[in-house]
Amino acid sequence: MTAKIVMFGLDGADPAFMDRLIEAGELPAFKRLRERAAVHAIENDAAQGAAQFWNSASIGAGPGHHGHHFYMHFKPDTYDIIPNHESSLPDITPFWNRLDDEGYRVAVVDWHRMMPKPLKHGRLVDNWLGHDPLTDTIWMPPSLAKEGRKYFQGDSIGGGFELRPRKTADDINAYLTDLFNRIKAKTAFCCDQLRDHDWDIFISCFSDAHDVGHHVFHLEDETHAEYDPALAGKVRKPLTACYRRLDDALAKILDAAGGDAKVFVFGGPGMGRLVSANGALDEMLRRIDWGVDAPPTVAETARKSFHSLVPLNLRRRFAPLVRALRRKVAVNDFARRRFFAVPHNDNSGAVRLNVKGREKYGTIEPGADYDAVIEEITKAVMTFKNAETGQPIVARTVPARAAFPGPHAEVLPDLFVEWNRADAPGNFRKIVSDIYGEIDLAPVGRTGDHSPDGFFWAPPDAAGDGVTLPEHITAPVMEAVRANAPSMSHPAASQAAE
C-alpha cells in the first residue's frame, strides 16, 4: 500500500534547535529530507501561541477567521472562561475535510488542538498521546479505537507534567521514558495504517517536542536561570533525546509510505525560555483601571491566600482545580471592570474590554471610546519594568482588530501584551512601575515556552512562494494532493479538478 502525500507535523518543535542537531549529525532522517526540500521559515502571527498556530494552518486563514487563540475561551454573555470544546466557537473546516469532500482518501493523526469532523473517505484520530489533551481520544470511525488499543493502552502522562511534582532525576527520567514510549507507539500505529491502506494524504503529528520544551528546557540550556548542572548530569540532554526519537519516527513513517511519497514537514511554534508576566497581568490591569489604592479583587485575594497557605509542591498538584475555581470567582469581578485579563499562551498576555453590545454588562462604547481605552492600556503597561534588571517587561502590544481582521475577530481578546524576553535568563519574579507600584509573581512549573518560530519543508516542485505564516501552508499541501492523486480512482476528485 502507499501514500501519495505524507505530512509530518511537529508541534512545539524549534527550528533553530533542530538545525543545530542536524548539523551535529544527530538527526539523519531530517537531514536527508531537508537537503532535498524547499525550506520555508515561518513566523507565528503576532503575539500568538500554539493553539492559534495549528488552527490557522488547518484552515489556511488567520485568527480573525477562526477565533482560536488559546485552549480556553471567554464567554461575553456570562463572563465565564471555559475549555474550547465546551464553547460555541466558530465552526471551521480544516483543509483535510475539504479534500475529503472532493473524494480524496485522507488520514489525520493528532493535529494539535484540532476541531475534529468526520471524514467520508478516511480516518481521523484526535487527542491520542498528545500534549495535555482536553478530552478523551476521538476515533473516527469509532471502530478505529480497537486498533489503537493494540499499540498503547492508558496514558500515565496524558494529564500533563504538572499533575505531580517531578523534581528528581528519577521522576523526570521516568516521565521521559513514558513520553518516548508514546512516540514509539504512535509511530507503529501510523506505519501500519500506511502499510494496510492506500492514502492520497497521510498526516501524522507528534507533540512530544512541545512537552519536553515546556518542562525540561532548563536542563539543556546552561544559561537558564534554573539550570541545575547536577540534575542535568543525571537527565542527559532530554530535548536532544526526544528529537532523536522523532527523527527515528520520521524514518520509519517514510519507509512505510513508500519511496515515491511526496513529503511535507510542518513544525512549531518553537521553544525558548519562559519569561512571562501573565500571572500578574490582571493585577496590572486592575490597578490601571481602578487605581493603585483600590482594594484587590476577590480572585486576587484568593490567589494570594492560596500561595501563602499552600506549599509549592502541593500548589502544582491542585493547580487545575484552583484555576477553575479562580475563574469562577473572577466572573463577578470582570462584570464590574472596564477591562481584564483572559487566559493566553505565556508569551503574551491577553486583554478583554468590557464593550457595550458585546459583553453582557459592557461599559465601553465601540469606536473612539474603545480606541482610547486600548491606547490607555498600552501606555500604562509600558511603564512596568523587571525589578531585577530595570528593563521594560513589555516588548509591544498588538491590538487584535487591526492585526487579525476577519469574520470572527470579535471572538478574540482585544489586546495582546507581548512580554520582553530579550536577554532574560529566566522568568520575571517582581515587576515595578513608578505609577502602579510593585507586583510579585508566583513561581510557575514550566521553564520553556513558545517562540514565534516555525518551519515548513515542502517537495521542491510544490508551490511554496510566500510561505511565511502558518496559514500559508494549506494551499501548497492541497495543490500537491490534487496534482498527485490518480483521478481515475477518485471520481469526486476528478470532477472537482474539472
C-alpha positions in Angstrom: 0.0 0.0 0.0 1.1 3.6 -0.5 0.6 7.2 0.4 0.9 9.9 -2.4 1.5 12.7 0.1 2.9 12.4 3.6 2.7 15.3 6.1 4.8 15.0 9.2 3.8 17.5 11.9 5.9 18.5 14.9 4.0 20.5 17.4 6.3 22.7 19.5 9.5 21.8 17.6 12.1 24.5 17.5 13.7 25.1 14.1 16.9 26.6 15.4 17.4 23.7 17.8 16.6 21.2 15.0 19.1 22.9 12.7 21.9 22.6 15.3 21.1 18.9 15.9 21.1 18.3 12.1 24.5 19.9 11.7 25.8 17.9 14.6 24.7 14.6 12.8 22.1 13.8 15.4 19.0 13.8 13.1 20.0 11.8 9.9 16.4 11.4 8.6 15.6 15.1 8.9 19.0 15.9 7.4 18.3 13.8 4.3 14.8 15.3 3.9 15.9 18.9 4.4 18.7 18.5 1.8 16.2 17.8 -1.0 13.3 20.0 0.3 12.2 23.6 -0.3 12.7 25.1 3.2 10.5 27.9 4.4 10.9 29.8 7.7 7.5 30.6 9.4 6.9 33.3 11.9 3.8 32.9 14.0 1.0 35.5 13.9 1.8 38.4 16.3 1.7 37.6 20.0 0.1 34.2 19.4 0.8 30.7 20.7 0.4 27.0 19.7 -3.4 26.7 19.5 -3.7 29.6 17.0 -0.6 28.3 15.1 -2.1 25.0 14.3 -5.7 26.2 13.8 -4.5 28.8 11.3 -2.6 26.2 9.5 -5.5 23.8 9.4 -7.9 26.3 7.6 -5.4 28.5 5.6 -6.6 31.7 7.3 -5.5 33.7 10.4 -7.0 34.1 13.8 -9.8 36.5 12.7 -11.2 33.7 10.6 -11.3 31.0 13.3 -11.2 32.8 16.7 -9.0 30.1 18.3 -6.3 31.9 20.3 -5.9 29.5 23.2 -7.5 26.3 24.6 -9.7 28.4 26.9 -12.4 30.7 25.6 -14.1 33.7 27.2 -17.9 33.9 27.0 -19.2 37.5 26.8 -22.7 36.6 27.9 -21.6 35.0 31.2 -18.0 36.3 31.7 -17.0 32.7 32.2 -13.9 31.1 30.8 -14.3 27.5 29.6 -12.4 24.9 27.5 -12.8 25.4 23.8 -14.6 22.0 23.3 -17.3 23.2 25.7 -17.8 26.6 24.0 -19.6 27.8 20.9 -16.5 28.9 18.9 -17.0 29.5 15.2 -17.4 26.4 13.1 -14.2 25.9 11.0 -13.4 23.3 8.3 -9.8 22.0 8.1 -8.2 21.5 4.7 -8.3 17.7 5.1 -12.1 17.8 5.3 -12.2 19.9 2.1 -10.0 17.3 0.4 -12.2 14.5 1.8 -15.3 16.3 0.4 -13.6 16.2 -3.0 -13.2 12.4 -2.7 -9.6 12.1 -1.6 -8.6 9.4 0.9 -7.3 11.2 4.0 -5.8 10.1 7.3 -5.1 12.6 10.2 -3.4 11.5 13.4 -3.3 14.1 16.2 -3.2 17.5 14.6 -2.7 19.8 17.6 -5.9 21.4 19.0 -8.0 20.4 16.0 -11.8 20.6 15.9 -12.4 17.1 14.6 -15.1 16.5 12.0 -16.0 13.1 10.5 -14.4 12.0 7.2 -16.3 10.2 4.5 -13.3 8.7 2.8 -10.7 8.4 5.6 -9.7 8.1 9.2 -9.0 10.6 12.0 -7.5 10.4 15.5 -7.6 13.3 17.9 -6.1 13.7 21.4 -4.3 10.4 21.4 -0.9 10.5 23.0 -0.8 14.3 22.5 0.1 17.4 24.5 -2.2 18.0 27.5 -5.4 16.6 25.8 -8.6 18.3 26.9 -10.9 15.4 26.0 -10.8 11.6 25.7 -9.3 10.3 22.5 -11.6 10.7 19.5 -11.5 7.9 16.9 -13.2 8.4 13.5 -14.7 5.9 12.7 -15.2 4.7 16.3 -14.2 1.2 15.3 -10.7 2.5 14.9 -10.3 2.7 18.7 -10.0 -1.1 18.8 -7.0 -0.9 16.5 -5.4 1.9 18.6 -5.6 0.0 21.8 -3.3 -2.7 20.4 -0.5 -0.1 20.4 -1.0 1.7 23.6 -3.4 1.5 26.5 -3.8 4.2 29.1 -1.6 7.2 29.3 0.2 7.9 32.6 1.3 11.4 31.4 -1.7 12.4 29.4 -3.0 14.7 32.1 0.2 16.9 31.9 3.6 17.1 33.5 2.3 19.2 36.4 -0.1 16.6 37.8 2.5 15.7 40.3 5.9 17.1 41.3 8.8 15.9 39.0 11.9 17.4 40.6 14.2 14.4 41.0 16.2 12.8 38.2 14.4 9.5 38.7 11.0 11.2 38.3 12.0 13.2 35.2 13.6 10.2 33.6 10.5 8.1 34.2 8.4 10.8 32.6 10.7 10.9 29.6 10.6 7.1 29.3 6.8 7.3 29.2 7.0 10.1 26.6 9.3 8.2 24.4 7.2 5.1 24.6 4.3 7.2 23.3 6.4 8.2 20.3 7.2 4.6 19.6 3.5 3.5 19.8 2.2 6.3 17.6 4.9 5.6 15.1 4.0 1.9 14.9 0.3 2.8 14.5 1.0 5.2 11.7 3.3 2.8 9.9 0.7 0.0 10.0 -2.0 2.4 8.7 0.3 3.3 5.8 1.1 -0.3 5.0 -2.5 -1.5 5.2 -4.3 1.2 3.2 -3.9 3.5 0.2 -3.9 7.2 1.1 -3.8 10.3 -1.0 -2.5 12.2 2.1 -1.4 10.8 5.4 -0.9 13.4 8.2 0.9 12.2 11.4 1.6 14.7 14.1 3.7 14.4 17.3 3.6 16.9 20.2 6.4 15.5 22.3 8.8 18.3 21.5 6.1 20.6 22.9 6.1 18.6 26.2 9.9 18.5 26.7 10.2 22.1 25.6 7.9 23.3 28.3 9.0 21.2 31.2 12.7 20.4 30.9 14.0 23.2 28.7 16.2 24.4 31.6 18.2 21.1 31.6 19.6 21.7 28.2 20.2 25.5 28.4 23.2 26.1 30.6 22.5 29.9 30.7 18.9 29.4 32.0 18.3 30.8 35.5 17.1 27.4 36.7 19.8 25.3 35.1 21.0 22.7 37.6 24.2 21.0 36.5 23.9 18.1 38.9 20.4 17.3 37.7 21.3 17.9 34.1 24.1 15.3 34.5 21.5 12.7 35.5 18.9 13.7 32.9 21.1 13.6 29.9 20.0 16.1 27.2 16.3 15.4 27.3 15.4 17.6 24.3 18.1 16.1 22.1 16.9 12.6 23.2 13.3 13.5 22.2 14.2 14.9 18.8 16.3 11.8 18.1 13.2 9.7 18.6 11.2 11.9 16.4 13.9 11.5 13.7 13.5 7.8 14.0 9.7 8.1 13.8 10.1 10.1 10.6 12.4 7.5 9.1 10.0 4.6 9.8 6.9 6.5 8.6 8.6 7.5 5.3 9.7 3.9 4.8 6.2 2.6 5.4 4.8 5.3 3.0 6.9 4.1 0.1 9.8 5.8 -1.8 7.5 7.7 -4.2 5.7 9.7 -1.5 6.0 13.5 -1.6 6.8 14.7 1.9 5.8 17.9 3.8 7.2 18.7 7.3 5.5 21.4 9.3 6.5 22.4 12.8 6.4 25.0 15.6 5.9 27.3 17.3 9.4 26.9 18.6 10.7 27.0 22.2 12.8 29.3 24.3 13.0 30.3 27.9 9.7 31.0 29.7 9.6 34.7 30.5 6.1 35.9 31.3 4.1 38.3 33.4 0.8 36.6 32.6 0.4 35.8 36.3 0.5 39.5 37.2 -1.4 40.9 34.2 -4.9 41.0 35.7 -3.5 42.8 38.8 -1.7 45.3 36.5 -5.0 45.9 34.7 -7.0 46.3 37.9 -4.5 49.0 39.1 -4.7 50.7 35.7 -8.5 50.6 35.8 -9.3 51.3 39.4 -6.0 52.9 40.7 -3.1 51.7 42.9 -5.0 52.1 46.1 -8.1 50.2 45.1 -8.7 47.0 47.0 -7.7 43.8 45.3 -10.2 41.8 43.5 -11.7 38.7 45.2 -9.8 36.5 42.8 -6.5 38.2 43.6 -7.1 37.9 47.3 -7.9 34.2 46.9 -4.7 33.7 44.8 -2.5 35.4 47.4 -4.1 33.3 50.2 -3.5 30.1 48.3 0.1 30.9 47.7 0.7 31.9 51.4 -1.0 28.9 52.9 -0.2 26.0 50.5 3.4 24.8 49.9 4.7 25.0 46.3 4.9 21.2 45.8 1.2 21.0 46.7 0.2 24.0 44.6 1.1 22.3 41.4 -0.9 19.2 42.3 -4.0 21.3 42.9 -3.4 23.9 40.2 -6.1 22.8 37.7 -8.8 22.8 40.3 -7.6 26.1 41.7 -7.5 27.8 38.3 -11.1 26.6 37.7 -12.3 28.0 41.0 -10.4 31.3 40.4 -12.1 31.7 37.0 -15.5 31.2 38.6 -14.7 33.8 41.3 -13.3 36.2 38.7 -16.6 36.3 36.8 -18.2 38.8 39.3 -15.0 41.0 39.2 -15.0 41.1 35.3 -18.5 42.4 35.1 -17.6 45.4 37.1 -14.5 46.4 35.3 -13.6 48.2 32.0 -11.0 45.5 31.0 -9.5 42.4 32.4 -7.0 39.6 31.6 -8.2 36.4 29.9 -6.0 33.2 29.6 -3.4 33.1 26.8 -0.1 31.4 26.0 2.7 32.7 28.3 4.5 34.6 25.5 1.9 37.3 25.8 -1.0 38.4 27.9 -4.5 38.8 26.6 -6.8 41.7 27.5 -10.6 41.7 27.0 -12.5 45.0 27.0 -16.0 45.2 28.5 -17.8 46.5 25.4 -21.4 47.7 25.2 -23.5 45.5 23.0 -20.9 42.6 23.1 -20.4 41.8 26.8 -23.5 41.4 29.0 -22.5 44.3 31.3 -20.4 46.3 28.8 -19.4 49.8 29.7 -17.1 50.9 26.9 -18.6 52.3 23.8 -17.4 50.9 20.4 -15.5 53.3 18.3 -13.5 56.2 19.7 -14.0 55.2 23.3 -12.8 51.7 22.5 -9.7 53.0 20.7 -8.9 55.4 23.6 -9.0 52.6 26.1 -6.7 50.4 24.0 -4.2 53.3 24.0 -4.7 53.9 27.7 -3.8 50.3 28.5 -0.8 50.3 26.1 0.7 53.4 27.7 0.2 52.0 31.2 1.6 48.5 30.7 4.7 50.1 29.1 5.6 51.7 32.5 6.3 48.3 34.1 9.9 47.1 34.4 11.6 44.0 35.6 12.6 44.8 39.2 15.8 42.7 38.9 17.2 44.3 35.7 15.3 47.6 35.2 14.4 46.5 31.7 10.8 47.0 30.3 8.7 43.9 30.6 6.6 44.6 27.5 8.1 44.3 24.0 5.0 45.5 22.2 1.2 45.5 22.3 -0.9 44.1 19.5 -4.5 45.4 19.0 -6.3 42.3 17.7 -8.8 44.1 15.5 -6.1 45.7 13.4 -3.8 42.7 13.4 -6.3 39.9 12.8 -9.2 41.1 10.6 -11.9 38.6 9.7 -15.4 37.5 10.4 -14.6 36.2 13.8 -12.3 38.9 15.1 -14.8 39.8 17.9 -14.2 36.3 19.4 -10.5 37.2 20.1 -9.2 39.2 23.0 -9.0 42.9 22.2 -5.3 43.5 23.0 -2.3 41.2 23.3 0.6 42.3 25.5 3.8 40.6 24.3 6.4 40.2 27.0 10.0 41.3 26.6 12.2 38.1 26.6 15.4 39.6 25.3 18.4 38.7 27.5 16.2 37.5 30.3 17.8 34.3 31.9 14.5 33.2 33.5 11.0 34.2 34.4 10.1 37.6 36.0 10.0 37.5 39.8 8.9 41.0 40.6 7.7 43.8 38.3 7.6 47.5 39.2 6.0 50.7 37.8 6.7 54.3 39.0 2.9 54.8 38.6 1.3 51.5 39.5 3.7 50.1 42.2 5.3 46.6 42.7 3.8 43.2 41.9 5.4 39.9 42.9 5.0 37.0 40.6 4.5 33.4 41.9 6.8 30.7 40.6 5.5 28.7 37.6 6.1 25.0 36.9 7.3 25.4 33.3 10.8 26.6 32.2 10.3 26.8 28.5 7.7 28.5 26.3 6.9 29.1 22.7 8.9 31.4 20.4 7.3 32.8 17.2 9.4 30.5 15.0 8.2 27.6 12.9 9.1 25.9 9.7 7.6 24.3 6.6 9.6 21.9 4.3 8.0 21.1 1.0 8.9 19.0 -2.0 11.0 21.1 -4.4 8.2 21.1 -7.0 5.5 22.2 -4.6 4.0 25.7 -4.8 5.5 27.5 -1.9 6.2 31.1 -2.7 5.4 33.5 0.1 5.0 30.9 2.8 5.9 33.0 5.9 2.9 32.4 8.2 1.2 29.2 9.5 -1.9 29.9 7.5 0.1 29.9 4.3 0.9 26.2 4.3 -2.6 25.0 3.4 -2.6 26.0 -0.3 0.6 24.2 -1.3 -0.4 21.0 0.5 -3.8 20.9 -1.1 -2.4 21.6 -4.5 0.1 18.8 -4.1 -2.7 16.3 -3.2 -4.8 17.3 -6.2 -1.9 17.1 -8.5 -0.6 13.8 -7.4 -3.7 11.7 -6.7 -4.7 9.5 -9.6 -8.0 11.0 -10.7 -9.4 7.8 -12.3 -9.8 6.2 -8.8 -11.4 9.3 -7.4 -14.4 10.3 -9.3 -15.3 13.1 -6.9 -11.8 14.5 -7.1 -11.8 14.3 -10.9 -15.0 16.3 -11.0 -13.6 18.9 -8.6 -10.4 19.2 -10.8 -12.6 19.9 -13.9 
